[in-house]
């Protein structure tokens, strides 16, 4: 089994690099893919650059070029729900675009039943188990994320909350989830909060990004441990097999 790990920025990827053993680097589409093992799990990690198109490019290459069986999106996000504080973490249960007309994905390819890309249920379960064994500086919430092409400070915040009531917002997650959906690849996003309505703006993001990225990495590494343990004992769901995904 091989896990793809996508971060948006070099700061978000940086905590993963010292963890990767037997490291090899491949360049495709002007991106560097760091391949090796984390805690005995085969991984390919990279930072894709900001925005959902960059994230989608990286996702498809991970699937076609590296044969990953799972994709995890790890990094930072803006908090939308007032219950969230800086350095809390949101783990996706479902993701959507907040700036795409609602019928685009339901009336046209990929003809979805709703606008939401659901996270893999097995990965959610393993993330719950992983978090239960950890001591973290903030709380962890499971719920809805939304993605768009702009950094949300105050402008647009109320409209997004009224339409979608998300926990967090970012610029990549739905693009990755979209690619995983059409390819039948299990997906999960782990995003630590850097800014909120109370502490908004790029300044707060930049100040908190490094610490938040470490938190997201730690949860992701703990999730890899859970996946490896289940795999060792034959407990991994068939949705994680290459045969089930048609590859």
N, C-alpha and C positions, 0 to 999 in steps of 0.2 A: 504494500500500500504506500502511496506517495501523496503527500499533502502540499498543496500550493498555499503560500502565505503572501498576501498582497497588502502592502502599505502604500499610502499616498505619497509620503515624503521620505527623504533620507533620514530625517530625525526620527521618524516613526520606525524605520527599518533598523536603525543603528543598534538598539538593544538586542536584536536577534543575532547579529553577525558573530559576536563572541561565542554564542551558543552552538554554532554550526560546526560539526566535526566532519573531517574528510571533505573539505570544501573544494568545490570546483565552480568556476565562473564561466558563463556562456553569455554572449551578447546577441540579441535579436531585436530588431525594430528599434534600435537605439536605446534599448533597456538592458540592464545587467541582471542576470538570473543567478542567484547563489544557491547551488545545489549541494546537499550533504545530508547530515543526520542531526536531529535535535532529540536528545533523550532516547536514542535508538529508533526514532521514526524518520523515515526518508522524507525530506522536505525540499522544496524549491521556493526560495523567498526573493522578493524584490520590492523596490518602490517604483510605482508606475507613473508618478507625476499627478498633479492635481487635475481633476474633472473626470466625468464618467466615461468619456471616450477613451482617454488614456487607460483608465481602469479596465474597460472592455477589451482593449487591445491586449493588455497583459493577461487577462483571464483566458482569452481564446488561445494565446500562445502557450500558456501553462497546460491547457487541455490537449491541444494538437501537437505541440512540440515536445512536451515533457511527460505527457500521459498521467497527469495528476488525477487522483480519484476523489479528492475533496478540495475545496478552496475555502480558506479562512481569510477574512478581511480583518486586519488588526491595525488599530491606530487611535485617532482622537476624533472628537465630535463636539458640536455645540449643544448644550442642554436646552431643550424646549419646554419641558414640563417643569413647573416651579418646585416640584419635589426634589429635583436634582441639584446637587452641589458640585463645585469643582472637585475633580478626582473621583467622583462616582463613575461607575462604568455601566454602559448599556450593552446588553447582548441581544441581538435581533431575534424576534419571533416572526416578523414580517417587515417588508421594505417596499416603498413605492417612490415614484418621482412626484415632487410637489409642483413641478412646473411643466408637466406634459398633459395635454388634453386627455380626459379620462377614457375616451373611446378609442384612442390610438392603439392601445395594446389589446383591447377586447374585440374591436371590429376588424382589426387587421392583424398581421403576424405579430406575435405568436398566438393570437386568438385566446387570450386568457379569460378565465371566468370572472376575474376581478382585477383591479389595478395593483394588487399586492402580490409580491413575490414572497412566498413563505420560506422561512429557514428550515433546515432539515431537523426533523423531530429527534432523531437519534443524537445529533450534535448538541441540540438544546439540552437533552437529558444528560449527556456527558459533561456539558459545561456546568450544569447545576451540581453535579457530583464533584467536579474539580473545585468550584468556588467554595463548596461547603467545607473543604479541607484547608482553606487558605485564610490567612490574616491579611487584610487589605486596608489601606488608608481611607478608603471610602466604601460606600455601599454599592451593591450590584443589583441592577434592575433588568428584567427581561421584558421586551416589548417592541413597539413599532419605531422604526427609523424612517426618515424621509431624506431624499437626495435631490439636489438642484444645482444649477450652474453658477450660483452666487454664494458668497460668504454672508450668512445671516447675522446681522447685528440687531437693529431695531426695525428697520424697514422690511416689511413683509412678514414679520414674526407673528403678528396677530392673525393675519389671513391664513397662514400655514396652520397655526394652532386650531383655528376655527374649522378648517376643512379636514384636517387629518388627526389632530390630537396626538402628535408623536412625542416620544421621549427625547429623541435626539435628531439632529440634522447634520448632513455632511454633503460632500460633492462627488462621492465615488460609489457608495455602497450599492445603490440600486443598479448601477451599470454592471457591477460584478454579479449581482444576483440575477440580472437579466440574462447574461451570458450563461450562467450556471443552469438557469431554468431551461433554456432551449437545448442545452447539451445533456441534460439529465444528471448534473453533477451536484452532490450535496454541498450546501453552502451555509456559512455562519459568519456574522460580523460581530466583532468585539471592539467597542469604541469607548475610550475613557474621556470624560468631559473636561474641556479646557476653558470653556466660557459659557455663561448663562445670560438670561435677561438682566439679572442684577449686576453681573460682571461681564459685560459684553465688549466686543471690539477685538480687532486683530492684536492689540497690545496684550490683552489677557491670554489670547491663544498662544502667542509667541512666548510669553513668560511661563506658561504651564505645559507647553507641548512636550518638553523633554521628560518631565516626571510622569505625565500622563501616558507617554509612549512606553515607559518602563512597566507601568501597571498593566497596560494592554498586553505587552509581551509576556509578563508573568502569568497572566490568566491563560493566554494562548498556549504557553509551554505546559501548564498544568492540564489543559484540555488534551494536548498531545499525549501526556502520560495516561490519561483515562482511555483514549483511543487505543494506545498500544497495549494496555492491560486487557482490554476487552478483546482485542485482536489475538493476543497470546492465548486466551482461554476460549477462543472460538465464539465470542459473544457479539462480534460486530454484525450489525444488520446487513442483510443481503443488498441493501441499497448502496452499500459502500464497495461492492465488488465490481470489477471491470466488466464482468459478464452482464450484470444487471444494467449497467450503463451503456451496453452495446458497443464496447470497445475492446 
